[in-house]
Amino acid sequence: MTHAHSSKSRSEPVLGVLYATSAFLIWGLSPFYWKALGAVPALEIILHRIVWSFVFLVPLVILQRRWQEFIDIVTNLRMLFILSSTGILVGCNWLLYIWAVNNDHLLQASLGYYINPLVNVVLGVIFLRERLRQPQILAVLLATAGVLYLTIHHGVFPWISITLALTFGFYGLIRKVVPVSSLVGLTVETMLLSFPALIYLVYLDTKGMGSIFRVSRGMDLLLMGASLVTAVPLLFFTLGARRILLSTVGLLQYIAPSGMFLLAIFAFNEPFSMAQIWTFVLIWSALAIYTTDSIRYYRQNIQALS
């Protein structure tokens, strides 16, 4: 019995890495999925993603025995107000990301998710009174230099990258201080967004402009399957995050934007200028400093506690 318990505890981190890696790989390869829906407007895709995600998430909440938590949240007006705001943030993030993928701006999208951890650090300082360590300050300055260099060189502000990073950053910030699990939180968010989404989808259908049940069976399945692309990686992520160190999650999170970056260049042939190369070099350098510092700080804290 003791041997079985110890072997199980040893396998937990391995299982955690497998779950988390799978989540980030799905997110990193998801542009293939959204490209397959390229004929459908981004807004319509996102409306289907919201509605079908809610349909898919409710059984998951029941299976994970979180129904009572769900009921507690939906009967709390304050929590509903907070989760409606986070729902709008994540909805805007999804919409812009899918629009970026299907309008050949995947490089900008990947840049947004690369700088997201550094945006989180800045938001923590502004709103949670967190103090920056010196390597973190250097990382933020390098990332800022990268964005400014790209803006000055191209004469165009990388608004897609910044908007994706900010919407996801604020989403994470609010969800960090709200006492709700990620699964139940996303279920309530999609529920709140499903009402207006469903109304608009019905309107499109009555006007003969909707894509579902009109184009092909394959298109119908892809639109419904948007729920799987949303919920499955989230489920894998939560299963993985419970089993591994936060520092490990921090390292693995770069799989997703790296996947997007490689797809943009090698699969979708997006133009990649010298200015973008230097911007990414500055961002990657910033992330290397930030990640190394985070791992060292995390280990020092663990040692101090033990």
C-alpha positions, 0 to 999 in steps of 0.5 A: 500500500505504501509502495503504491502510494509512493509510486503514485506520488512520483508519477504525479509530476510526470502526469502533470507535465504531460497534461500541461504540455498537451494543453499548451500544444493544443493552444499552439496548434489551434491556428490550424483549426481557426484557419479551417473556419476561415470562410466564416466571419470571426464574430460568428465563430466566436459566438458559436465558440461561446454557445457550444463551450457552455453546452460542453462545459456543463456536463464537465462541471457535473462530472467533476462534482462542482455543481454546487459551486456553480449554483453558489456563483450564479445565485451571487449577484456580485460574482455574476457581475465580476464574471460578466466583466471577465467574460467580456475580456476573454470574449474580446481576446478570443475574437481578436485572436481568431480575427488575427489568425484568419487575417494573416496576423498570427506573428502579432498574436504570438508576440502578444502571448509572449509578452503576456507574462511580462504584462502580468508582472506590470499589472501586479505592480499597479493593482496588487502592490507587488514589488519588482525584483531587479531582473524583472525590471530589466525584462520589462524594459527589454520587452518595452524596447522591443515593442517600441523598436517595432513601432518606430521601424514600421511606423505602426503600433503592434495593437493586436499584440498589446490588446491580446496581452492586456485583455488576457492580463486583466482577465488573469488579474481579476480571476486571480482575486475571485474565489472561483475555480477555472472550470466553474468560472469559465462555465459561468462566463460562457453562460452569461455570454451565451444569451446575447450570442444565441440571440445574434446567431438566431438573428443571422439564421433568420436573415439567411446569413448564418453558416451553421446547417447551411454550408456543409456537415463538416463546417457544422462539426467544426463550429460545434467543435470550437467548444472542444478547442476551448474546454479540452486544453483548459481541462488539461491545464487545470489537471496539469497545474495541480500536479506540477510546480508553478515554475514548471508551468511558467516554462511550459507556457511558452510552448503555445506562442512558440507554436503560433510563431513557427506556424506563422512563418513555416505553415502560413508564410507570413512575412518576417522582417528584420525589425520583427526578428530584432523585436522577437530577440528582445522579447525572448531575451526578456523572457529568458531573464524573467523565467530564470529569475522566477525559477530562482525566486520560487526555489528560494521560497521553497527552501525557506519554507522547508 
